[in-house]
């Protein structure tokens, strides 16, 4: 019985670790894309008429 609980806890921990890594990578990539797009907007700021 204890071995079954241990395996369940182990697989849950592995799944949480994988999900955390995916969230971290997604956050970093989206941050980089936001910085790049902001730099493009600042670069073309003189061309935009409001």
PyMOL Python script that loads the backbone (N, CA, C, O; Angstrom):
from pymol import cmd

cmd.read_pdbstr("""\
ATOM      1  N   UNK A   1       0.820  -1.199   0.000  1.00  0.00           N
ATOM      2  CA  UNK A   1       0.000   0.000   0.000  1.00  0.00           C
ATOM      3  C   UNK A   1       0.859   1.255   0.000  1.00  0.00           C
ATOM      4  O   UNK A   1       0.569   2.214  -0.716  1.00  0.00           O
ATOM      5  N   UNK A   2       1.915   1.248   0.804  1.00  0.00           N
ATOM      6  CA  UNK A   2       2.784   2.419   0.874  1.00  0.00           C
ATOM      7  C   UNK A   2       3.502   2.670  -0.442  1.00  0.00           C
ATOM      8  O   UNK A   2       3.742   3.818  -0.816  1.00  0.00           O
ATOM      9  N   UNK A   3       3.842   1.598  -1.141  1.00  0.00           N
ATOM     10  CA  UNK A   3       4.541   1.752  -2.408  1.00  0.00           C
ATOM     11  C   UNK A   3       3.636   2.420  -3.457  1.00  0.00           C
ATOM     12  O   UNK A   3       4.111   3.214  -4.270  1.00  0.00           O
ATOM     13  N   UNK A   4       2.361   2.105  -3.439  1.00  0.00           N
ATOM     14  CA  UNK A   4       1.411   2.699  -4.374  1.00  0.00           C
ATOM     15  C   UNK A   4       1.291   4.208  -4.128  1.00  0.00           C
ATOM     16  O   UNK A   4       1.244   4.988  -5.079  1.00  0.00           O
ATOM     17  N   UNK A   5       1.241   4.613  -2.875  1.00  0.00           N
ATOM     18  CA  UNK A   5       1.167   6.034  -2.526  1.00  0.00           C
ATOM     19  C   UNK A   5       2.454   6.735  -2.935  1.00  0.00           C
ATOM     20  O   UNK A   5       2.411   7.853  -3.448  1.00  0.00           O
ATOM     21  N   UNK A   6       3.579   6.105  -2.721  1.00  0.00           N
ATOM     22  CA  UNK A   6       4.874   6.676  -3.086  1.00  0.00           C
ATOM     23  C   UNK A   6       4.967   6.902  -4.589  1.00  0.00           C
ATOM     24  O   UNK A   6       5.461   7.941  -5.026  1.00  0.00           O
ATOM     25  N   UNK A   7       4.496   5.939  -5.392  1.00  0.00           N
ATOM     26  CA  UNK A   7       4.525   6.088  -6.849  1.00  0.00           C
ATOM     27  C   UNK A   7       3.602   7.212  -7.305  1.00  0.00           C
ATOM     28  O   UNK A   7       3.940   7.966  -8.217  1.00  0.00           O
ATOM     29  N   UNK A   8       2.432   7.325  -6.668  1.00  0.00           N
ATOM     30  CA  UNK A   8       1.499   8.384  -7.022  1.00  0.00           C
ATOM     31  C   UNK A   8       2.082   9.756  -6.734  1.00  0.00           C
ATOM     32  O   UNK A   8       1.976  10.670  -7.552  1.00  0.00           O
ATOM     33  N   UNK A   9       2.691   9.895  -5.579  1.00  0.00           N
ATOM     34  CA  UNK A   9       3.307  11.169  -5.206  1.00  0.00           C
ATOM     35  C   UNK A   9       4.475  11.488  -6.137  1.00  0.00           C
ATOM     36  O   UNK A   9       4.666  12.645  -6.512  1.00  0.00           O
ATOM     37  N   UNK A  10       5.246  10.489  -6.507  1.00  0.00           N
ATOM     38  CA  UNK A  10       6.379  10.694  -7.413  1.00  0.00           C
ATOM     39  C   UNK A  10       5.943  11.145  -8.794  1.00  0.00           C
ATOM     40  O   UNK A  10       6.551  12.043  -9.377  1.00  0.00           O
ATOM     41  N   UNK A  11       4.896  10.530  -9.320  1.00  0.00           N
ATOM     42  CA  UNK A  11       4.441  10.921 -10.655  1.00  0.00           C
ATOM     43  C   UNK A  11       3.800  12.306 -10.639  1.00  0.00           C
ATOM     44  O   UNK A  11       3.910  13.059 -11.606  1.00  0.00           O
ATOM     45  N   UNK A  12       3.134  12.633  -9.542  1.00  0.00           N
ATOM     46  CA  UNK A  12       2.552  13.971  -9.417  1.00  0.00           C
ATOM     47  C   UNK A  12       3.653  15.023  -9.351  1.00  0.00           C
ATOM     48  O   UNK A  12       3.533  16.084  -9.964  1.00  0.00           O
ATOM     49  N   UNK A  13       4.701  14.745  -8.631  1.00  0.00           N
ATOM     50  CA  UNK A  13       5.830  15.678  -8.547  1.00  0.00           C
ATOM     51  C   UNK A  13       6.496  15.881  -9.892  1.00  0.00           C
ATOM     52  O   UNK A  13       6.870  17.001 -10.237  1.00  0.00           O
ATOM     53  N   UNK A  14       6.646  14.818 -10.650  1.00  0.00           N
ATOM     54  CA  UNK A  14       7.252  14.927 -11.979  1.00  0.00           C
ATOM     55  C   UNK A  14       6.375  15.750 -12.910  1.00  0.00           C
ATOM     56  O   UNK A  14       6.879  16.563 -13.685  1.00  0.00           O
ATOM     57  N   UNK A  15       5.067  15.543 -12.837  1.00  0.00           N
ATOM     58  CA  UNK A  15       4.155  16.309 -13.686  1.00  0.00           C
ATOM     59  C   UNK A  15       4.185  17.790 -13.309  1.00  0.00           C
ATOM     60  O   UNK A  15       4.165  18.650 -14.190  1.00  0.00           O
ATOM     61  N   UNK A  16       4.233  18.093 -12.021  1.00  0.00           N
ATOM     62  CA  UNK A  16       4.305  19.489 -11.584  1.00  0.00           C
ATOM     63  C   UNK A  16       5.604  20.142 -12.027  1.00  0.00           C
ATOM     64  O   UNK A  16       5.605  21.316 -12.398  1.00  0.00           O
ATOM     65  N   UNK A  17       6.687  19.423 -11.996  1.00  0.00           N
ATOM     66  CA  UNK A  17       7.973  19.943 -12.441  1.00  0.00           C
ATOM     67  C   UNK A  17       7.942  20.242 -13.940  1.00  0.00           C
ATOM     68  O   UNK A  17       8.419  21.291 -14.375  1.00  0.00           O
ATOM     69  N   UNK A  18       7.387  19.331 -14.723  1.00  0.00           N
ATOM     70  CA  UNK A  18       7.296  19.545 -16.167  1.00  0.00           C
ATOM     71  C   UNK A  18       6.406  20.745 -16.479  1.00  0.00           C
ATOM     72  O   UNK A  18       6.737  21.551 -17.348  1.00  0.00           O
ATOM     73  N   UNK A  19       5.293  20.868 -15.784  1.00  0.00           N
ATOM     74  CA  UNK A  19       4.395  21.995 -16.000  1.00  0.00           C
ATOM     75  C   UNK A  19       5.072  23.310 -15.613  1.00  0.00           C
ATOM     76  O   UNK A  19       4.904  24.314 -16.305  1.00  0.00           O
ATOM     77  N   UNK A  20       5.818  23.317 -14.541  1.00  0.00           N
ATOM     78  CA  UNK A  20       6.542  24.521 -14.126  1.00  0.00           C
ATOM     79  C   UNK A  20       7.572  24.955 -15.147  1.00  0.00           C
ATOM     80  O   UNK A  20       7.727  26.149 -15.405  1.00  0.00           O
ATOM     81  N   UNK A  21       8.272  24.007 -15.727  1.00  0.00           N
ATOM     82  CA  UNK A  21       9.261  24.329 -16.749  1.00  0.00           C
ATOM     83  C   UNK A  21       8.585  24.913 -17.983  1.00  0.00           C
ATOM     84  O   UNK A  21       9.088  25.870 -18.571  1.00  0.00           O
ATOM     85  N   UNK A  22       7.443  24.341 -18.381  1.00  0.00           N
ATOM     86  CA  UNK A  22       6.707  24.867 -19.543  1.00  0.00           C
ATOM     87  C   UNK A  22       6.230  26.289 -19.292  1.00  0.00           C
ATOM     88  O   UNK A  22       6.324  27.135 -20.180  1.00  0.00           O
ATOM     89  N   UNK A  23       5.721  26.564 -18.102  1.00  0.00           N
ATOM     90  CA  UNK A  23       5.249  27.906 -17.771  1.00  0.00           C
ATOM     91  C   UNK A  23       6.414  28.888 -17.763  1.00  0.00           C
ATOM     92  O   UNK A  23       6.270  30.014 -18.239  1.00  0.00           O
ATOM     93  N   UNK A  24       7.552  28.488 -17.237  1.00  0.00           N
ATOM     94  CA  UNK A  24       8.729  29.349 -17.193  1.00  0.00           C
ATOM     95  C   UNK A  24       9.205  29.699 -18.601  1.00  0.00           C
ATOM     96  O   UNK A  24       9.489  30.862 -18.888  1.00  0.00           O
ATOM     97  N   UNK A  25       9.293  28.715 -19.467  1.00  0.00           N
ATOM     98  CA  UNK A  25       9.750  28.948 -20.841  1.00  0.00           C
ATOM     99  C   UNK A  25       8.768  29.854 -21.580  1.00  0.00           C
ATOM    100  O   UNK A  25       9.178  30.765 -22.299  1.00  0.00           O
ATOM    101  N   UNK A  26       7.483  29.602 -21.403  1.00  0.00           N
ATOM    102  CA  UNK A  26       6.470  30.429 -22.057  1.00  0.00           C
ATOM    103  C   UNK A  26       6.564  31.881 -21.593  1.00  0.00           C
ATOM    104  O   UNK A  26       6.445  32.799 -22.404  1.00  0.00           O
ATOM    105  N   UNK A  27       6.774  32.090 -20.307  1.00  0.00           N
ATOM    106  CA  UNK A  27       6.905  33.442 -19.772  1.00  0.00           C
ATOM    107  C   UNK A  27       8.119  34.174 -20.319  1.00  0.00           C
ATOM    108  O   UNK A  27       8.041  35.356 -20.654  1.00  0.00           O
ATOM    109  N   UNK A  28       9.229  33.477 -20.408  1.00  0.00           N
ATOM    110  CA  UNK A  28      10.451  34.099 -20.926  1.00  0.00           C
ATOM    111  C   UNK A  28      10.289  34.470 -22.400  1.00  0.00           C
ATOM    112  O   UNK A  28      10.665  35.566 -22.814  1.00  0.00           O
ATOM    113  N   UNK A  29       9.725  33.549 -23.190  1.00  0.00           N
ATOM    114  CA  UNK A  29       9.549  33.810 -24.618  1.00  0.00           C
ATOM    115  C   UNK A  29       8.586  34.972 -24.842  1.00  0.00           C
ATOM    116  O   UNK A  29       8.850  35.841 -25.674  1.00  0.00           O
ATOM    117  N   UNK A  30       7.476  34.998 -24.112  1.00  0.00           N
ATOM    118  CA  UNK A  30       6.521  36.094 -24.304  1.00  0.00           C
ATOM    119  C   UNK A  30       7.118  37.421 -23.848  1.00  0.00           C
ATOM    120  O   UNK A  30       6.831  38.454 -24.453  1.00  0.00           O
ATOM    121  N   UNK A  31       7.929  37.424 -22.812  1.00  0.00           N
ATOM    122  CA  UNK A  31       8.602  38.649 -22.387  1.00  0.00           C
ATOM    123  C   UNK A  31       9.553  39.178 -23.440  1.00  0.00           C
ATOM    124  O   UNK A  31       9.605  40.384 -23.681  1.00  0.00           O
ATOM    125  N   UNK A  32      10.298  38.298 -24.064  1.00  0.00           N
ATOM    126  CA  UNK A  32      11.225  38.704 -25.117  1.00  0.00           C
ATOM    127  C   UNK A  32      10.463  39.284 -26.305  1.00  0.00           C
ATOM    128  O   UNK A  32      10.866  40.298 -26.875  1.00  0.00           O
ATOM    129  N   UNK A  33       9.358  38.632 -26.675  1.00  0.00           N
ATOM    130  CA  UNK A  33       8.566  39.137 -27.798  1.00  0.00           C
ATOM    131  C   UNK A  33       7.967  40.510 -27.482  1.00  0.00           C
ATOM    132  O   UNK A  33       7.906  41.372 -28.358  1.00  0.00           O
ATOM    133  N   UNK A  34       7.527  40.718 -26.244  1.00  0.00           N
ATOM    134  CA  UNK A  34       6.991  42.026 -25.864  1.00  0.00           C
ATOM    135  C   UNK A  34       8.060  43.112 -25.931  1.00  0.00           C
ATOM    136  O   UNK A  34       7.782  44.229 -26.368  1.00  0.00           O
ATOM    137  N   UNK A  35       9.262  42.799 -25.508  1.00  0.00           N
ATOM    138  CA  UNK A  35      10.359  43.776 -25.573  1.00  0.00           C
ATOM    139  C   UNK A  35      10.691  44.114 -27.018  1.00  0.00           C
ATOM    140  O   UNK A  35      10.909  45.280 -27.349  1.00  0.00           O
ATOM    141  N   UNK A  36      10.731  43.107 -27.880  1.00  0.00           N
ATOM    142  CA  UNK A  36      11.050  43.338 -29.295  1.00  0.00           C
ATOM    143  C   UNK A  36       9.977  44.208 -29.948  1.00  0.00           C
ATOM    144  O   UNK A  36      10.294  45.149 -30.675  1.00  0.00           O
ATOM    145  N   UNK A  37       8.705  43.889 -29.687  1.00  0.00           N
ATOM    146  CA  UNK A  37       7.631  44.678 -30.293  1.00  0.00           C
ATOM    147  C   UNK A  37       7.611  46.101 -29.748  1.00  0.00           C
ATOM    148  O   UNK A  37       7.312  47.032 -30.495  1.00  0.00           O
ATOM    149  N   UNK A  38       7.914  46.292 -28.497  1.00  0.00           N
ATOM    150  CA  UNK A  38       7.999  47.636 -27.928  1.00  0.00           C
ATOM    151  C   UNK A  38       9.128  48.435 -28.547  1.00  0.00           C
ATOM    152  O   UNK A  38       8.978  49.630 -28.803  1.00  0.00           O
ATOM    153  N   UNK A  39      10.254  47.786 -28.788  1.00  0.00           N
ATOM    154  CA  UNK A  39      11.373  48.468 -29.429  1.00  0.00           C
ATOM    155  C   UNK A  39      11.017  48.875 -30.852  1.00  0.00           C
ATOM    156  O   UNK A  39      11.418  49.947 -31.307  1.00  0.00           O
ATOM    157  N   UNK A  40      10.268  48.031 -31.563  1.00  0.00           N
ATOM    158  CA  UNK A  40       9.828  48.384 -32.921  1.00  0.00           C
ATOM    159  C   UNK A  40       8.910  49.603 -32.893  1.00  0.00           C
ATOM    160  O   UNK A  40       9.022  50.491 -33.737  1.00  0.00           O
ATOM    161  N   UNK A  41       7.997  49.641 -31.912  1.00  0.00           N
ATOM    162  CA  UNK A  41       7.100  50.788 -31.809  1.00  0.00           C
ATOM    163  C   UNK A  41       7.864  52.070 -31.505  1.00  0.00           C
ATOM    164  O   UNK A  41       7.572  53.120 -32.077  1.00  0.00           O
ATOM    165  N   UNK A  42       8.835  51.988 -30.611  1.00  0.00           N
ATOM    166  CA  UNK A  42       9.638  53.180 -30.292  1.00  0.00           C
ATOM    167  C   UNK A  42      10.461  53.631 -31.496  1.00  0.00           C
ATOM    168  O   UNK A  42      10.660  54.827 -31.709  1.00  0.00           O
ATOM    169  N   UNK A  43      10.932  52.672 -32.275  1.00  0.00           N
ATOM    170  CA  UNK A  43      11.745  53.002 -33.454  1.00  0.00           C
ATOM    171  C   UNK A  43      10.901  53.734 -34.494  1.00  0.00           C
ATOM    172  O   UNK A  43      11.381  54.672 -35.131  1.00  0.00           O
ATOM    173  N   UNK A  44       9.653  53.316 -34.670  1.00  0.00           N
ATOM    174  CA  UNK A  44       8.802  53.935 -35.686  1.00  0.00           C
ATOM    175  C   UNK A  44       7.892  55.009 -35.096  1.00  0.00           C
ATOM    176  O   UNK A  44       6.883  55.361 -35.708  1.00  0.00           O
ATOM    177  N   UNK A  45       8.227  55.529 -33.932  1.00  0.00           N
ATOM    178  CA  UNK A  45       7.393  56.513 -33.261  1.00  0.00           C
ATOM    179  C   UNK A  45       7.263  57.809 -34.071  1.00  0.00           C
ATOM    180  O   UNK A  45       6.212  58.449 -34.039  1.00  0.00           O
ATOM    181  N   UNK A  46       8.291  58.192 -34.777  1.00  0.00           N
ATOM    182  CA  UNK A  46       8.262  59.443 -35.544  1.00  0.00           C
ATOM    183  C   UNK A  46       7.361  59.322 -36.772  1.00  0.00           C
ATOM    184  O   UNK A  46       6.910  60.340 -37.297  1.00  0.00           O
ATOM    185  N   UNK A  47       7.087  58.107 -37.242  1.00  0.00           N
ATOM    186  CA  UNK A  47       6.254  57.910 -38.429  1.00  0.00           C
ATOM    187  C   UNK A  47       4.759  57.886 -38.103  1.00  0.00           C
ATOM    188  O   UNK A  47       3.923  57.975 -39.002  1.00  0.00           O
ATOM    189  N   UNK A  48       4.428  57.766 -36.813  1.00  0.00           N
ATOM    190  CA  UNK A  48       3.027  57.621 -36.413  1.00  0.00           C
ATOM    191  C   UNK A  48       2.453  59.008 -36.126  1.00  0.00           C
ATOM    192  O   UNK A  48       3.016  59.771 -35.342  1.00  0.00           O
ATOM    193  N   UNK A  49       1.334  59.324 -36.765  1.00  0.00           N
ATOM    194  CA  UNK A  49       0.635  60.593 -36.543  1.00  0.00           C
ATOM    195  C   UNK A  49      -0.639  60.318 -35.757  1.00  0.00           C
ATOM    196  O   UNK A  49      -1.436  59.461 -36.137  1.00  0.00           O
ATOM    197  N   UNK A  50      -0.829  61.039 -34.672  1.00  0.00           N
ATOM    198  CA  UNK A  50      -2.060  60.862 -33.892  1.00  0.00           C
ATOM    199  C   UNK A  50      -2.914  62.104 -33.986  1.00  0.00           C
ATOM    200  O   UNK A  50      -3.994  62.157 -33.398  1.00  0.00           O
TER     201      UNK A  50
END
""", "prot")
cmd.dss("prot")
cmd.show_as("cartoon", "prot")
cmd.util.cbc("prot")
cmd.orient("prot")
